[in-house]
Each structure stands twice: as structure tokens, then as C-alpha cells.
Amino acid sequence: MNKMKLYTIIGTGLFALTSIMLFACSEIEDGSNDMSSWPEVKDYVTTLEHPCMLHTETDFEFVKGKVQSGAQPWKNAFDHLTRGGNNLSQSAYKASPVKLLARLDQNNWAGKYPNDWNNYTKLMKDAAAAYQLALAKNVGEDLFIFDDGRALAMCEYVAKYNIGGAETGSSSASWKMTDFRYTDNDLPYTTYTNCSGSWDTISAQERREGKDSRGEVRPAWELVNRLAQDYGKSSIYAKMWVDKMRENASRGNSDGGTGDYGPNSGGYDQLGFGTLMFAKE
């Protein structure tokens, strides 16, 4: 398979995955849209300067060498990716395209679209499979250290608030940190007000509603930690997540990926397999 065809496949998959998140909360009058009636874009720039993906050829060569030599943590992470029980990474995987893609409320739309009202899960799995089957590249814009590392600072804030001393759960449900290492008072916070009311503490509304999601585990921290290393920045709390998640033997002592974080859409928010692709000596 040539590179451009590979980029096209993966780009389509990632765009589809992103579309799910973008349109999940959209207010559409009848649950669908008429894209065919939209005006044609005539000034589209067709020159592609980079593939807009996650990994470079250098990344692939680095990881390939580590896996072939049996070096850890790459070998365990790769074995977990390609294990027989993970149908998303198998060549026999078959996509499930649909004519009408929807993520609608059952009470209002199941009657009108009995077979399609909640079929977005097919697309989220197809996008995850596209990534796992090809592990595409990304050169992208260098926003990680923009404005003196604002993005990294944000990631570190989230990591510190959510890191715990133990990880509980399962791949068939979800994983969650417990025994949190830090309290609210250990993080700076400024009260603000939005349409839902006043938020005087972190996750104030979720706490009031009994839906606090603090400590949910997601396979994103290997990427954050690697980028910090590449730019010579400190990532104390992202590194804590990396070390803790590599203790999980059921994920091959790695962060794993889609398919390891439950069957629902939240488990497909990140593509994962960061231990395999971003771990650095």
C-alpha cells in the first residue's frame, strides 16, 4: 500500500472519529443534515504539505527496532496491540459504513430511525481500527509549546488533579484512579460563572449532580510525556500517569488503546497505544 493511500485511509478514519465528537451535541432540526445542498468550495487548496497524523517515519523506525530486539516497554505494548483478542487490529476487520450516521435521543428519534438512531458506535470503531491497523503519522502544527508551553501546563494541571495511587476497573468496563495524591487545595483555582451557575471548585457542577468523573483513566499521557521530553520541558505529573499505567499487566504493562477502556464512546475518545509509539529512552 503506498503512503498517500495510507494517509488517505487514516485521515478519513480520524476525521470520522472527530466528527462524532463535533456533532454529538449539535442541534439539528430533524436529526440529519442535507450536505448535498451546501455550496461548493471552489478555492480549496489541494497541496498537502504534511499528512496531519500522529507519527513520523523516524518514529516508526525507532519503534520497529525496539520491538524486533524485544526491548521493553515497546515489545509488550506491541504484543498487546496485535493480540488475537483485539479485533480492531486484525487484518480481517471489516468496516461497517452506514448511509445515515446518527447519535440521537432514543425517546425522540428511535421511532423515526429505528435502525440508525444510535449507530455512531460503528464509525467510532471503524476509526479506531483504521488507526490500529496502520498507526499513521502526524507532523502538524507545533502548538504544544505555544505561548511558553500553555498546552503542557494545562495537561500537567489535569494530570495532577486526577493522578491516584491505584488503578481499578477492567478493560470491559472502564479504569479509574483511586487514592488521589492531591487535594483541591494543592491546585490553583479561580471561581467563575457560566450558564450553569457558579463554579467555586473544580468540577463543581458534576459534584453537585453526583457525577464527578475525577480519576478516569485514558491513554493520553505517554504522548504528553514524550512531547515534553522532546522539547526539554518538565512533565512531572504526566510522568506519574505513565509510570502508574505501565503497572497494569492486563494491558500488556502499557497504556493500551481503544478496546481497553470499555465498549462505550468514552472508551474511544483517544486512540491510545502511546507506550508503543511514544515511549523514549
PEDA-V706059 format. One record per helix or strand of 3 or more residues. SS is the DSSP state (a for helix, b for strand). FROM is the first residue (numbers start at 1). TO is the last residue. If there is no record, write none. Layout:
# PEDA-V706059
ss=SS from=FROM to=TO
ss=SS from=FROM to=TO
This chain:
# PEDA-V706059
ss=a from=3 to=23
ss=a from=35 to=37
ss=a from=57 to=68
ss=a from=74 to=81
ss=a from=87 to=89
ss=a from=106 to=109
ss=a from=120 to=134
ss=a from=146 to=162
ss=b from=164 to=169
ss=b from=175 to=180
ss=a from=184 to=186
ss=b from=192 to=194
ss=b from=197 to=199
ss=a from=204 to=208
ss=a from=221 to=230
ss=a from=236 to=245
ss=a from=249 to=251
ss=a from=265 to=268
ss=a from=274 to=278
